[in-house]
Structure formats: structure tokens, C-alpha cells
Amino acid sequence: MPYYPIQQSFSAGEISPRIFAQAGTPVYERGLETMRNFLALSQGPAKRRPGFRFIADLQTVTPGIDPTQPARVIPFDINENISFILVLTDLRMDIYNLNGPAVDNNIVKDGDFFEELAAWLVDTTNAGIVRYNPNQRGAELNATAQVGSTAAIEQSVTVLTTGNHTFSGRFINQIPGSGAQCRIMIGTAQGLADILDVTTDSNPQFVQTPIALTAPGPVWLRIEMAAGAGHFVVDNLQLLDLAGAGPVSFVTPWTEREIGEIQYALPPNEETIFLVQQNHDPYELILDLVTATFTFQTIPITSVPAEWTGSNWPGVVAFFQGRSWFARTPDEPGSIWGSVSAQYRDFTPGPNPADAIVWQLNQRGAIQWMQGVREFLVATENQENIFTSQQGILKTGDVEVTQQSAFGSAFVQAQEIGDQVLYITADRTKLRAEQQSFIEQGWIAQDLTFPSEHILKGFGQRAVRIAFARDPEQIIWIAREDGTLAASTYERSLEIVGWHQHEIGETGPVISDPEDEPFTRRQFPAQVLDIAPINFQGIDLVVAVTRRIIDGDPKIYLEEMDLTTPIFQESWLQYTLPVLGNVVTGLDHLEGETVQVLVDDAVDPDTVVSGGQITTQREGYNFKIGLRAPCFLMTLPKSGGNQAGTAQGTLRRNIEVFVRLLTSTRPFLNGVRPPDRSPSTPMDTPEPLQSDDVKVMDLGYDLFGRVTVFEDIPKDVQVLGLFGKVDIEHV
């Protein structure tokens, strides 16, 4: 009996049940019935999604935050190496970076290298090189293969309080696979490592390690290349007092009901972000790169339009053709104001082409968003328009408005991706991509949810926010009302749109929908309240405010997901111990929870966090700790294999099924775990990830002949294809 391909590509992702009878079509052949916590890669594989890394407990860092109330996260990207995260709660804004709070009391001087290497001593020997890397905005350490080659930076820092501290930073290996490592030393004198002596992995990305400091006063921090040739860039270095560290915070006018309506835009060539909400004055947050300080203030507008007063202010903002554009006040929801050319804060009217512009849309419906791409797009509740001019530059007396489509938009900020604009439709159940068509001589709006129309239509699954991540995979992430995520792998040039669903916590009990009893939903012990994309060194991370039930109580956390970091637990932390050990502290955010643990990449038995720490069975140096995050996929019924016609509607027996894996653990196939250790792997050694074919025998009869793939241990799964021998019942 020959082998048949069961599934050779998963790039269409989870498709709509409306397509389940269309066997043989391209979307069916590449689609799945279910895809949870897997990514549909554009090349075809199904790859497990990495988990979210814990950044901060918002309640601990900022006492008084109510974990049951809404929260908002907004990206503030200065450049590819300097990014901040704005967390908005009721009447408050806190500023974080990827290491945690953007604190004033980080005792490392200029750990972000705003002043290049001015705050650091440089130590090089035998052709070692230390320099400031202007492209990655960090310290570049380059040691050669010569004996005694050194490349290091160091500084004296002053410890203010004793007790638990944490060191963290970003360590980027510029030559992946070289085996190079960095050494982190903290000592009571220059050159000593009597407080901390840690060597990173060869490709650590983010490093965090706890430190107990027993006396106040000066200590020395040193970062150096370990022995051998290597090339690292380091930045975001922090040494924090865990009891005293807090974010830069500002009081805001926005209540918990208003933060979800805030729209934002970054003025070109400024380290500033504009934030608007229609009930309050527009605000700006300014970063001074020299002093690394923030200023939060109302935007100092010259010639404030007469309509902007009281609680009647713009709720939409954008930048286009050298002007700032504001729109949608409560009293005039169809009005748009453009600033003086090249003067984003000046709205002085006048007859000259460069003077401020005021325009009233002559149509029903409030303006929902604006985006400047090749042309200026303005969307309302009912339609999508472009603003053009005969001379090509919008100016007083030369503005034309042309309707392009009539689908209507939700009041959710749109996302620009190249020459397209992604937006959520008015009913929040579709994602559309507005793009210019030279054939149509205008803009058209493609429904990206068409092959998976169910993805935003279930109870509580309407879209709340969009976050587009360009690299390493082009994926559109959507936060949904029930706290889960929908995502689409999107490669327009290849006509690939593949949807998948993601849960950041295991599902709880089924709860009936009180409005429609036949439908049910699940209660999720973990929810994504809001998401945003953050760019860091060319990689787009997804930052989220999450609500988790920890030890029976709701907690609100700031977390981030990096698709290049292969850690497959939720709310995870990674710690490197300076000496061989089995006690890991600093886990207060998982208190009382059962966690999965990897010790030097070996699976250790699950354990419960108690007193903010765990004790593992095996000793090691590198520990990855987090909540369970299983992944699951299910194929569609296949129609081939029956010489008498279609196999649909006939019993099938999967005599043999094998899965082709790439750098993967061996997952369950239809509930059966293949042998997961090779005889050649020594005892007490982690089983390496496999790139091979794994077979499971005789999975029994099934009317649909579906194959499931499931994994719950925290290791990578990448499925290239499924093949097998199938016996078809002949009728």
C-alpha cells in the first residue's frame, strides 16, 4: 500500500467551516480545521508560537491599579534601538522599556548608551575592539582569536539599598552560531567578580539574573567578551533595586473608559508622540535624548481653532505632507484641521498655500481614522475616502474628497503596512486591506478574513486592536474582546493569508452565552487586554497588557512576545545562576501556580512556586520557567485514496502516519506520543531537537480521517508535512 500526502502545507491556516466541502481547492489543501498556538508560516510549515515573557507586575510597580479594569498599551518607537512602552490606566501613564520600568533609579549610568561610551571605561588588549555602534545604538564588543584578546566595558556604580536586586540587559550576538559568549561581572573592586560572575548563552538576546547585595556603596560592573573570538552588541543595561524600582509616571486626564479611544501619531524628525482623545486637550510626550528624561504636556498650539474648547477636542491624529492633521471632535465629527505647513503645532488660518486648512466632510458618519500613504486616506463609519489636490499638495482652496469604498470602519486606529492600510470594519468582524489599484484607478478594500470568516465572529471574538509585526514573519495580530488573539500570516505578493488562533492561558470551564443559548464560550484564566508592536533592532515584538488569574486572584502584567526567542511557556522568565544550583528566586508573579521548568534545556518535573521561588530536581545554570502553553492543530478530512470516487463520507483507517519535522520535539499524533528519546542520546542529557520523519502506527477508523498534532512540553514544534497509509472503506 503506497504512502499518500495527508498535508504538505499549512499556509492557509484555520479556514472557515463554510469551505469544509470544497476538497481539492488550494485553500482547502493548505488549510486546517483547527490551529491553536501554531503559526502558519508562509513557506508552508506550522510552527509553534513562542510564549509571552513577563516584564512587570503593574500592580506591584504601581500600587492602586485595579486589575479588573481596562488597560492600554501604546508603542513609542524612537528608532530601531530605542523603544518605549506607554501603559495607560485610569488617569495614569507609566513608561516602560523591554527590561521593565523606564526608571529614574537605575544605578547603571547610561545603560542605554545615549551618550555613546562617555559613561564607561573601555578595556581592550591584543587587538580587541570596543566602540559605539551607531546603527544598533549600543556598545560593540569584538574580541579576536588571539591569546589574551580582551574587549570589555566597565563602570563603578553606587548601591543605595541592600537586599534583592536584578541585573538585566540585551546581548545580541552579531555572528549567530559562532559560540561566542559574554561574561557579566559585578565585584567589590575593579576587576573582581565576587558578587556576580555569569556567562551568557551564545545567543541570549535578553539576560536577567537576580543578585543579593549585602552592603550599600560602590561596586564595579564589567561586561566583557568571554575567551575566544566573538562580536556582541550590548545595551539596555539595568541594575535595579526590586523593592524601589518604579516607572516614570505621569497623571493624565483619561479615565479607564476613555483610554481605549486614544489615537496617536509620531511627528517626523522628533522624539515625540502626539496623543488625542476627543474629550480632552491633545497631549504630547517628549523624550530628551541627551538627558534621557520625559516631558508630558498639552500640545502648545498656536491659534487654537475656536471649535476646540471645553470637552470638544479632536479624537483622530495623523501626519501627511509636512502637516499635522486633527479630526473628529464630538460637536463636529466630520471636520478636519490641518496645521501650517512644516509647523505641526501652528493652526493660524490664512489665504496662503502654507496656511492652516479646515475641511468639513459633506457626508454622514464620524471620522474613525486617518492615514497618509501615497494619498491621504480618511475613513468614516460608512465609507473610506481620499483627499487629493490638483497640484498634488493639499492646501487651502485645493482639496478634493473622493469616496473609494463604502464598508465603514470601527473607531480603531488603522495600521499602515507599506502601500496598504489595515482597518477593522464597523461591526468589528472583518479585517480589510485598503490598497491602491491602478486597474481600478482608485483604492480597493480586500477582505483578509474571507477564507476564515469565522475568526472574528464568535461570541466575544470581535476585534479590539490591530498590531502588525513585519519581521521575522509578517503577521497581523488582533486582540479580541474575550482576551484571546487572532493572527494572520500575510504575504500579499504570494497571495498568502493564513489565520490562526492563540490563547495565552489554558481554557477554563465552558460557560453558556446568556444571549444565545445554543452557542457557548470558554472562560479564559488569562486574557490579552491590549497589544501593540514594538520594533527593536529590526525585529517586531508584540507587547501586551495581560490579565492572569494567579493563585486565585486577578493580576495585570506587562509582557512581550519575540518570535526569535524559542521559549514556549507563558509569562516566562529566564534566569542564569552564577554557580551550579537548583533554587531560582524572583518568581513572585507566578506565586502559587504550577510552572513548567527547563534546566539547561532539559525538562524538569512541574513544580509549584512558593515564596516567589522554586527548587528543581536537577541542578543547572540556565533556567526557563513559565506557565503551560500547549499547541494543537487538526487537519481537514481529505478526499483522496478511494478509487471509486471521493473518500468524503467514508470510514478511513490511518494505518501509518508520519510527520516530517524540522528542529522539533516529537509531538503527539492523534493522541499517541512517538518514542521521544534516541538510543544514541546519553542518559541525563536533553534529547536534541529532531529534523526527521516520525511514524505512528494504526490510529484506528475515523469517518473524517483527520490527524491531530499536540504538544505540551515547552519545546519547539515545526511540522513540515504529514504523510501516511490510509485504508478507505469501500462501499
C-alpha positions in Angstrom: 0.0 0.0 0.0 1.6 3.3 -1.0 2.0 6.4 1.2 -0.2 9.4 0.4 0.4 13.0 1.3 -2.1 14.0 4.1 -1.0 17.6 4.3 2.1 19.2 2.6 1.5 22.9 3.5 -0.3 24.7 6.4 0.0 28.2 5.0 -3.8 28.8 4.7 -4.2 28.3 8.4 -7.5 27.7 10.1 -10.2 28.1 7.4 -13.9 28.8 7.6 -16.4 25.9 8.2 -18.1 27.2 5.1 -15.3 25.8 3.0 -15.2 22.3 4.5 -16.9 20.8 1.5 -14.5 22.3 -1.0 -11.9 19.5 -1.0 -9.4 19.8 -3.8 -9.3 23.6 -3.8 -6.0 25.3 -3.0 -7.2 26.9 0.3 -8.6 23.6 1.4 -5.5 21.6 0.6 -3.4 24.1 2.6 -5.9 24.7 5.3 -6.7 23.3 8.7 -9.8 22.7 10.8 -8.2 24.0 13.9 -4.9 25.8 14.6 -4.2 26.9 18.2 -0.9 28.4 19.3 0.7 27.5 16.0 1.9 29.9 13.4 1.2 29.3 9.7 4.5 30.2 8.0 4.3 31.5 4.5 6.7 28.8 3.3 4.2 26.1 4.4 5.3 24.8 7.9 3.2 25.0 11.0 5.5 26.3 13.8 4.7 26.6 17.5 4.3 30.1 18.8 6.7 31.3 21.4 5.2 32.4 24.7 5.0 35.9 26.3 7.8 37.0 28.5 7.0 38.6 31.8 8.2 42.3 32.0 6.4 43.8 35.0 3.5 43.3 37.5 1.7 46.6 37.1 0.0 46.3 40.5 3.3 45.8 42.3 5.2 48.5 40.4 2.2 51.0 40.5 0.1 50.3 43.6 -3.6 51.3 43.2 -4.1 49.8 39.7 -7.3 47.8 39.6 -6.6 44.5 37.8 -10.3 44.1 36.8 -10.3 47.4 34.8 -9.2 48.1 31.3 -5.6 49.0 30.4 -4.0 50.3 27.2 -0.5 49.8 25.7 0.9 52.3 23.1 4.3 52.0 21.4 6.8 54.9 21.4 9.5 53.9 18.9 12.3 56.4 18.7 14.4 54.3 16.4 15.2 50.6 15.9 17.3 50.6 19.1 15.3 52.9 21.4 11.7 51.9 22.1 9.4 52.6 25.0 6.0 51.2 26.0 3.3 53.5 27.3 0.9 51.8 29.7 -2.3 53.7 30.3 -4.7 53.0 33.1 -7.3 55.2 34.9 -5.9 58.8 35.0 -2.3 57.5 34.7 0.5 56.8 32.3 3.6 54.7 33.1 6.6 54.3 30.8 8.4 51.0 30.4 11.1 49.6 28.2 11.6 45.9 27.3 13.6 45.3 30.5 10.9 46.7 32.8 10.1 50.2 34.2 11.9 53.1 32.5 13.2 54.0 35.9 14.9 57.1 37.2 16.8 55.0 39.8 18.6 52.5 37.6 22.1 52.7 39.2 23.8 51.9 35.9 24.9 55.1 34.3 23.7 55.5 30.7 22.9 51.8 30.3 21.1 52.7 27.0 24.2 54.4 25.6 22.5 57.7 24.8 25.9 59.3 25.4 27.7 56.6 23.5 30.6 55.3 25.7 31.2 58.5 27.7 30.0 56.9 31.0 32.1 53.7 30.5 35.7 52.7 30.9 37.0 50.7 27.9 39.4 47.8 28.4 41.0 46.2 25.3 44.1 44.1 24.7 45.6 42.1 21.9 43.5 43.5 19.0 40.2 43.6 21.0 37.9 46.4 19.9 35.2 48.3 21.8 33.3 51.0 20.0 29.8 52.6 19.9 27.7 51.1 17.3 25.6 53.9 15.8 23.3 51.6 13.8 22.3 49.5 16.8 22.8 52.2 19.4 24.8 50.0 21.8 28.4 49.1 22.9 30.0 46.8 20.4 32.5 44.3 21.9 34.8 42.5 19.4 37.4 40.1 20.7 39.7 38.2 18.4 41.1 34.7 18.5 44.5 35.9 19.7 45.5 34.7 23.1 44.6 37.2 25.7 42.4 39.3 23.5 40.0 41.4 25.6 37.1 43.6 24.8 35.2 45.0 27.8 33.4 47.9 29.3 33.1 48.7 33.0 31.9 51.4 35.4 31.6 52.0 39.1 28.0 52.2 40.3 26.7 53.1 43.8 24.4 50.7 45.6 21.9 52.7 47.6 20.0 49.9 49.4 20.7 46.3 50.4 18.6 43.3 49.5 17.3 41.8 46.3 18.3 43.4 43.0 18.2 42.2 39.4 20.6 42.8 36.6 19.2 42.7 33.0 20.2 43.7 29.5 20.1 42.9 25.9 23.1 40.9 24.4 23.0 40.5 20.7 25.4 38.1 19.0 26.4 39.6 15.7 27.6 36.3 14.4 24.9 33.7 15.3 26.3 30.2 15.6 29.8 31.4 16.4 29.6 30.1 20.0 30.8 33.4 21.4 29.6 34.4 24.9 29.6 37.4 27.1 30.7 37.5 30.7 28.9 39.7 33.3 30.9 40.6 36.4 29.9 42.6 39.5 32.5 42.9 42.2 33.5 45.0 45.3 36.6 46.3 43.4 37.6 46.8 39.8 38.3 43.5 38.0 36.6 41.4 40.7 33.6 39.2 40.3 32.9 38.3 44.0 29.2 39.4 43.8 28.2 38.1 40.4 30.0 36.1 37.7 27.7 34.9 34.9 28.5 33.8 31.3 25.6 34.2 28.8 24.5 31.7 26.2 25.9 32.1 22.7 22.7 33.8 21.5 21.0 35.0 24.7 19.1 38.1 23.4 17.7 39.1 26.8 19.6 38.2 30.0 18.2 38.6 33.5 19.8 37.4 36.8 19.0 38.0 40.5 21.6 39.5 42.8 21.6 39.8 46.6 23.6 42.9 47.6 24.5 43.0 51.3 26.0 46.4 51.7 25.5 49.9 50.2 28.3 51.7 48.5 30.3 51.4 45.3 30.5 48.2 43.2 32.0 47.6 39.8 30.1 46.3 36.8 32.0 44.8 33.9 30.8 43.3 30.6 33.4 41.5 28.6 33.7 39.0 25.8 34.5 35.6 27.2 37.6 33.7 25.9 37.8 33.3 22.2 36.7 35.3 19.2 33.3 37.0 19.3 31.3 40.0 18.4 28.4 41.3 20.6 26.4 44.4 20.9 25.0 45.1 24.4 22.5 47.7 25.5 19.5 48.3 27.8 21.7 47.5 30.9 20.0 47.9 34.2 20.8 47.1 37.8 17.6 47.6 39.8 16.6 47.5 43.4 13.5 45.3 43.2 11.9 47.0 46.2 12.3 50.5 45.0 12.2 50.3 41.2 9.3 52.1 39.5 8.5 53.6 36.1 8.5 57.1 35.0 4.8 58.1 35.6 2.5 61.0 34.7 -1.0 61.9 35.7 -3.3 62.0 32.7 -6.8 63.3 32.1 -8.0 60.0 30.5 -10.3 57.7 32.5 -10.5 54.0 32.2 -13.5 54.4 29.8 -11.5 56.8 27.6 -8.1 55.1 27.2 -9.4 52.7 24.6 -10.3 55.6 22.3 -6.9 57.2 22.3 -5.2 57.6 18.9 -1.6 58.6 18.5 1.0 59.6 15.9 4.7 60.5 15.9 5.8 63.8 14.3 8.5 63.2 11.7 12.1 64.0 12.9 11.0 64.5 16.5 11.4 62.3 19.6 7.7 63.0 20.4 4.4 61.3 20.3 1.0 63.0 20.0 -1.9 61.5 21.9 -5.5 62.5 21.4 -8.9 61.7 22.9 -11.9 63.8 21.9 -13.0 64.8 25.5 -9.6 66.4 26.4 -6.9 68.7 25.1 -4.4 66.9 22.8 -1.1 65.9 24.6 2.4 65.2 23.7 5.2 63.1 25.3 8.7 64.3 24.6 11.9 62.4 25.1 15.2 64.4 25.6 17.8 62.0 24.3 20.6 64.0 25.9 19.3 63.8 29.5 17.1 60.7 29.0 14.1 62.5 30.6 10.5 62.7 29.6 8.1 65.7 29.4 4.3 65.2 29.3 2.2 68.2 28.5 -0.7 69.6 26.5 0.5 70.4 22.9 1.3 74.1 22.8 -0.8 75.1 19.9 -0.6 78.4 18.2 -4.0 79.8 17.1 -6.2 77.1 18.7 -9.3 76.6 16.5 -12.3 78.2 18.0 -14.2 74.9 18.0 -11.6 73.2 20.3 -12.8 74.1 23.8 -14.3 72.6 26.9 -14.8 68.9 26.2 -14.8 69.3 22.4 -11.4 68.2 21.1 -10.1 66.1 18.2 -10.0 62.3 18.6 -8.0 61.4 15.5 -4.5 62.5 14.5 -2.1 61.8 11.6 0.8 63.4 9.7 1.0 63.9 5.9 2.8 66.2 3.5 4.5 68.1 6.3 1.4 68.9 8.3 -0.3 67.5 11.3 -3.9 66.6 10.8 -6.6 66.5 13.6 -10.2 65.4 13.2 -13.4 64.2 14.9 -14.5 66.5 17.7 -17.7 65.5 19.4 -19.6 68.5 18.1 -18.1 68.3 14.6 -17.3 64.6 14.0 -16.7 65.1 10.2 -14.3 68.1 10.5 -10.6 68.0 9.7 -7.9 70.6 10.7 -4.5 70.7 9.0 -1.6 72.7 10.5 0.6 75.3 8.9 3.0 73.5 6.6 6.1 72.3 8.5 4.7 73.7 11.8 2.8 70.8 13.5 1.6 73.0 16.4 0.5 76.1 14.5 -3.1 76.4 13.2 -3.0 80.0 12.1 -5.5 80.4 9.2 -4.8 82.5 6.1 -5.1 82.7 2.3 -1.6 81.4 1.6 -0.9 77.8 0.4 1.1 77.0 3.5 -1.5 78.3 6.0 -3.7 76.0 8.1 -6.6 74.2 6.5 -10.1 73.4 7.8 -12.3 71.0 5.9 -15.8 69.6 6.6 -16.7 66.2 5.1 -20.1 66.5 3.3 -21.3 63.1 4.4 -22.8 61.2 7.3 -20.7 59.4 9.8 -17.9 60.3 12.2 -14.2 60.1 11.1 -12.7 57.0 12.5 -9.1 57.1 11.4 -6.7 58.9 9.0 -3.5 57.6 7.3 -1.2 59.2 4.9 0.3 56.6 2.4 0.6 57.6 -1.2 -2.5 59.7 -0.7 -4.4 60.9 2.4 -7.0 58.3 3.5 -9.8 59.4 5.7 -12.3 56.7 6.9 -15.7 57.2 8.5 -18.3 54.9 10.0 -19.8 54.5 6.5 -17.1 54.8 3.9 -13.4 55.3 3.0 -12.2 58.5 1.2 -9.1 60.0 -0.2 -8.1 63.7 0.0 -6.3 64.9 -3.2 -5.5 68.1 -4.9 -4.9 69.2 -8.5 -1.4 70.4 -7.7 -0.5 67.3 -5.7 -0.1 69.1 -2.4 -3.1 69.7 -0.1 -3.5 73.4 0.6 -6.2 75.9 1.2 -8.5 76.1 -1.8 -7.1 73.0 -3.4 -8.7 70.0 -1.6 -10.8 67.3 -3.3 -12.5 64.4 -1.5 -13.3 61.2 -3.4 -15.1 58.1 -2.0 -13.2 54.9 -2.6 -15.2 52.2 -0.8 -18.2 52.0 1.4 -17.6 49.3 4.0 -17.3 51.5 7.0 -14.7 51.5 9.8 -14.6 50.9 13.5 -13.2 53.5 15.8 -9.9 51.6 16.0 -6.6 53.1 14.8 -5.6 51.7 11.4 -2.2 50.2 10.7 -0.1 51.1 7.7 1.9 48.3 6.0 3.8 49.5 3.0 1.3 50.9 0.5 -1.7 49.3 2.3 -3.7 50.3 5.3 -5.3 47.7 7.5 -8.5 48.5 9.3 -11.3 46.9 11.2 -14.8 47.2 9.7 -17.6 49.0 11.6 -19.1 45.7 13.0 -15.5 44.6 14.1 -15.9 41.2 12.4 -13.7 41.7 9.4 -10.2 43.0 8.7 -9.8 44.8 5.4 -6.7 46.0 3.5 -7.2 49.2 1.6 -4.8 49.5 -1.3 -4.3 51.5 -4.5 -5.3 49.7 -7.7 -4.1 51.1 -11.0 -6.5 48.9 -12.8 -9.5 50.3 -10.8 -7.8 53.8 -10.8 -8.6 54.1 -7.1 -8.4 52.4 -3.8 -10.0 49.0 -3.1 -10.6 47.2 0.1 -9.8 43.4 0.2 -11.4 41.3 2.9 -8.5 39.5 4.5 -10.8 37.4 6.7 -12.7 36.0 3.7 -11.2 32.4 3.8 -11.6 32.4 7.6 -14.7 34.5 8.1 -15.4 32.8 11.4 -12.3 34.1 13.1 -13.8 37.4 14.4 -17.4 36.3 14.6 -17.7 34.1 17.6 -19.2 35.2 20.9 -16.7 37.7 22.4 -14.4 37.4 19.4 -14.8 40.8 17.8 -11.7 42.8 17.1 -10.4 45.3 19.6 -6.9 46.3 18.4 -4.5 45.6 15.4 -0.7 45.1 15.7 1.3 44.4 12.6 4.7 42.7 13.0 6.9 42.8 9.9 9.8 40.7 11.0 10.8 38.0 11.3 7.4 36.9 9.9 4.8 39.2 8.5 1.9 38.6 10.9 -1.2 40.7 11.7 -2.1 40.3 15.4 -5.6 41.1 16.6 -6.7 41.4 20.2 -10.3 40.1 20.6 -13.0 41.0 23.1 -12.7 37.7 25.0 -9.0 38.2 25.7 -7.7 35.8 23.0 -5.7 36.6 19.9 -6.4 36.0 16.3 -3.5 36.3 13.9 -2.9 36.1 10.2 0.3 35.3 8.3 0.2 37.8 5.4 2.4 37.8 2.3 0.5 39.8 -0.3 3.0 39.1 -3.1 2.5 35.4 -2.6 -1.3 35.6 -2.1 -0.9 34.0 1.4 -3.4 34.8 4.1 -3.3 32.2 6.8 -5.3 32.7 10.1 -4.5 31.1 13.4 -5.9 31.5 17.0 -3.9 31.9 20.2 -4.7 31.6 23.9 -2.2 32.8 26.5 -3.6 30.5 29.2 -5.3 27.2 29.2 -9.1 27.2 28.8 -11.3 27.0 31.8 -14.9 25.7 32.1 -17.5 26.2 29.3 -19.9 29.0 30.0 -23.1 29.5 28.1 -23.7 32.7 26.2 -26.7 34.3 28.0 -27.9 35.9 24.8 -27.8 32.9 22.6 -28.1 29.6 24.5 -27.1 27.2 21.6 -23.7 28.9 21.4 -21.1 28.6 24.2 -17.8 30.2 25.0 -14.9 29.4 27.3 -13.7 31.4 30.3 -10.0 32.1 29.9 -7.9 32.4 33.1 -5.5 34.6 31.0 -6.6 37.5 28.8 -4.9 39.9 26.5 -6.3 43.4 27.3 -4.4 45.2 24.6 -1.5 44.8 22.2 1.0 46.9 20.3 4.0 46.3 18.0 7.4 47.4 19.3 10.4 47.5 16.9 13.8 46.5 18.5 16.9 46.2 16.3 14.9 45.3 13.2 12.6 42.8 14.9 9.0 43.5 15.6 8.0 42.4 19.1 4.3 42.2 20.3 3.8 43.9 23.6 0.7 43.1 25.6 -1.1 44.0 28.8 -2.4 40.7 30.2 -4.8 39.8 32.9 -4.0 36.4 34.6 -5.6 34.6 37.4 -2.6 33.9 39.8 -3.2 31.9 42.9 -6.9 32.6 42.6 -6.6 36.4 42.2 -6.6 38.6 39.1 -3.2 40.2 38.2 -2.4 42.6 35.5 1.0 42.2 33.8 3.1 43.8 31.0 4.5 41.1 28.7 6.2 40.8 25.3 6.5 38.1 22.7 9.6 37.8 20.5 9.2 35.2 17.7 13.0 34.8 17.5 13.2 33.6 21.1 12.3 29.9 21.3 10.8 29.7 24.7 7.4 28.1 24.8 5.9 29.0 28.2 3.6 31.8 29.1 4.6 34.7 31.5 8.1 33.2 31.4 11.3 34.3 32.9 14.8 33.1 32.1 17.5 33.2 34.9 21.2 32.4 34.7 22.8 31.4 38.0 26.4 32.2 38.7 27.1 28.8 40.2 25.5 25.3 39.7 22.3 25.3 41.7 18.6 24.3 41.8 16.9 27.2 43.6 15.5 30.0 41.5 14.0 33.1 43.0 12.3 36.2 41.5 9.1 34.4 40.6 6.6 36.3 42.7 4.4 37.0 39.7 3.7 33.2 39.5 3.2 32.6 43.2 1.0 29.6 43.9 1.0 28.4 40.2 2.2 25.2 38.8 5.0 26.0 36.3 7.0 24.2 33.7 10.8 24.3 34.0 13.7 23.7 31.7 17.0 23.3 33.3 19.9 23.7 30.8 17.2 22.8 28.2 16.3 19.6 30.0 12.6 19.2 31.0 12.3 19.1 34.8 9.1 18.0 36.6 6.4 20.6 37.0 6.6 22.4 40.3 4.6 25.0 42.3 6.0 28.5 43.0 6.1 29.1 46.8 7.6 32.2 48.4 8.5 33.5 45.0 10.9 30.7 44.3 11.2 27.1 43.1 13.5 24.2 43.8 14.2 21.9 40.8 15.1 18.3 40.9 18.2 18.7 38.8 20.9 21.3 39.2 22.0 23.7 36.4 22.9 27.1 35.3 20.2 28.2 32.9 16.5 28.1 33.9 13.4 28.8 31.9 10.3 29.0 34.0 6.7 29.7 32.9 3.1 28.6 32.6 1.9 25.7 30.4 1.1 26.8 26.8 0.1 23.7 24.7 -0.2 23.9 20.9 -2.7 21.9 18.8 -3.7 21.5 15.2 -6.2 19.3 13.3 -6.3 18.6 9.6 -9.4 18.7 7.4 -10.9 15.5 6.0 -9.1 14.5 2.9 -10.8 13.3 -0.3 -8.2 11.1 -2.0 -7.4 7.4 -1.8 -10.8 6.0 -2.9 -10.6 4.5 -6.5 -14.4 4.6 -6.7 -14.5 8.4 -6.2 -14.3 10.8 -3.3 -13.4 9.5 0.2 -15.7 12.0 1.8 -18.3 10.4 3.9 -16.5 7.0 4.1 -14.7 5.4 7.1 -10.9 5.7 6.9 -8.2 3.9 8.9 -4.9 5.6 9.3 -2.7 2.5 9.1 0.5 4.6 9.4 1.0 8.3 9.8 4.4 10.0 9.9 5.1 13.7 10.5 8.1 15.4 8.9 9.7 17.7 11.5 12.2 20.5 11.4 14.3 21.2 14.5 11.4 19.9 16.7 10.5 17.8 19.6 8.3 14.7 18.8 4.7 15.7 19.4 1.6 13.6 19.9 -0.1 12.4 16.7 -3.8 11.6 17.3 -3.0 11.3 21.0 -0.1 8.9 20.6 3.4 10.1 21.5 6.2 8.6 19.3 9.3 7.4 21.1 10.9 10.7 22.2 14.4 9.5 23.1 17.0 8.1 20.8 19.3 5.2 22.0 22.3 7.3 21.0 21.4 10.1 23.4 23.4 9.7 26.7 21.5 9.5 30.0 20.9 12.8 31.9 21.4 14.6 28.6 18.5 16.6 27.0 17.2 15.0 23.8 18.2 17.3 20.9 15.5 18.7 18.7 14.9 16.5 15.6 14.8 17.1 11.9 13.4 13.8 10.7 10.3 11.7 10.0 8.5 10.3 13.0 6.0 7.5 12.5 2.9 6.3 14.4 1.2 3.0 13.6 -2.5 2.2 13.3 -4.6 5.1 14.6 -7.9 3.4 14.0 -11.0 4.1 12.0 -12.5 7.5 11.7 -15.2 9.0 9.5 -13.1 12.0 8.7 -9.6 10.6 8.7 -8.3 13.7 10.5 -4.9 13.9 12.1 -4.1 15.9 15.2 -0.8 17.3 16.4 -0.4 18.2 20.0 2.4 19.2 22.3 2.5 20.4 25.9 6.2 20.2 26.9 7.9 23.6 26.5 10.0 22.8 23.4 9.7 23.8 19.7 7.4 22.0 17.2 7.7 22.7 13.5 5.7 20.5 11.2 6.7 20.4 7.5 4.1 17.9 6.4 2.0 14.8 7.2 2.1 11.6 5.2 0.7 8.1 5.7 -1.0 4.9 4.6 -4.8 5.1 4.7 -7.3 2.3 4.2 -10.6 3.6 2.7 -13.8 1.7 3.4 -15.2 0.7 0.0 -19.0 0.8 -0.2 
